[in-house]
């Protein structure tokens, strides 16, 4: 067993500060033993591993809602979130937004970061490896050799933040509660190479009043890799008089053309909510509760009813 030091450089995710990192070494020879280590903090730490040839992958282990499959190989190591219980949308929502799907809503993932290294050779006197960096730094992908047995890798984000803003909404004072649904997103990611699924998922999150705007934010792995996938933003607004109004906009252009795919801002104008007379009796809380905490859908053990 040879002691090596795994160190993380957060240049490509400067705001990240995970509580810990999982490090996995995959042997180059098929059928060899996979070595997995849990390191506290974000800086890295020391491990012991037999001499040999490996590929290495690391990701933060402080997530709550992300699960993994295909863990026997680096290329198939998939991060995903589970589907929630179906949402029983009211007829008014289904009529206005026929594309909204009750059984494709997924939990929003936690922020996920991943780093990898190829051609890792652990020997008695040194360790050599090829660090994997973004395409913007191809010159840094040459083989590194360290007599002190140090591997330095560079975590990158594997999740995206979508901020939705409906500007200058008419009759906004009559909205008691609101929800966004964003469709056409990927439910999973092959984290070693950041390959998104061609399946499509929807994400449900809170829509909040902010002066004359309605805003909300969710985290996802990214837009679906399906060539036919389109991103639709749905607003479901519960008015003070008990009415439920729904709206739909195709925001694919804004998602695809966002200058920063990790931080996508979606802006929609021209929304007009139903007018609620100031002297209308307050209907109180509607008979449903889609709980969202920190933009994460709270799963309950029954079908969510929006009636």
Steps between C-alpha positions, in 0.01 A plus 500: 500500500635840398393823662397775259349841560189607306461879481214705355540829316165684487596747226203389285251507789619787720179524702493132593582392854378141546519322832676202348610323183471142377803375304476187284788324323403267214772249398600501136474122485140380484383313806750661735408634841338847514643715776268755661589759763305762695692819577380769739496861384570643157879512494569128469703257705729197509405149393678167458464296183695215335743583223335475161322680217168671559248759395381724779177688565393719792173670594356671806329267746288754691193469277159389632286436193746357246525125441751304290486202267746328265772533761706203378653705217611860477320560169165374633510681837167681490358759740121530503207617710178312564157582369255648745144382549269609215341842523122510454479819297157669489307486173566871444874434504477202264281693257731801493826306512441161331873433486541495877561142618400380846733199521827641366577738785837430661662617817741784445859377549748650741799687362734237359867530405721243332870464417688225321844390391610250237814288454564492873812293569587441866857379554744466786688819413239725341148538368414620149161598361317701238272758662166564333416869467241696301547532126605860561828374648615217268864586558465379858411145399856371465637224720610623844757316709553556870770340711307602811201284398258792460203496263344840438156512340251768408132458590246654265124553546268226381176683582342819369293774662192629318368837617153587366363855499154607383524878469228758565223248561152655486272448802785345697355614835222245462740202495515312827740223398680395184700215350731470203554186294794489258498216248741349247781450751718196562428277801859370515863552403793268428726702724845388382446657156197720578269320255133584554212258444277521195202436728293799608401608850305785654594690814248665733602796718353798681397816314521799733375857473771765483339843457348476150700192403460129565830322556625149571810288478578131461806279459521230230762300316436694178280490193413161356734368231203396285507693168124551525496621861359846560491694821161631609448718805163456669354728766221372724360788706250462784297819537360642823143417392589132452537499123798316346653656188768343279732636233755346265795643305754333274834618640723262301677787326601662827624169642697397191651845441584580861857636519557291813346153485563453872306813596202545270270800534153474346297821462137512386280809449132546434341283771162621625346328801124496561368812668397455862274771638630653824164438663487133395480260796831331571461131422777412743762242426405281202457131563847392390858541606799453275774566751828641371794564728812659354358422155483129588169318458384343826372150428185387678352152512188573297407654168531879514164659428477853367127528564 
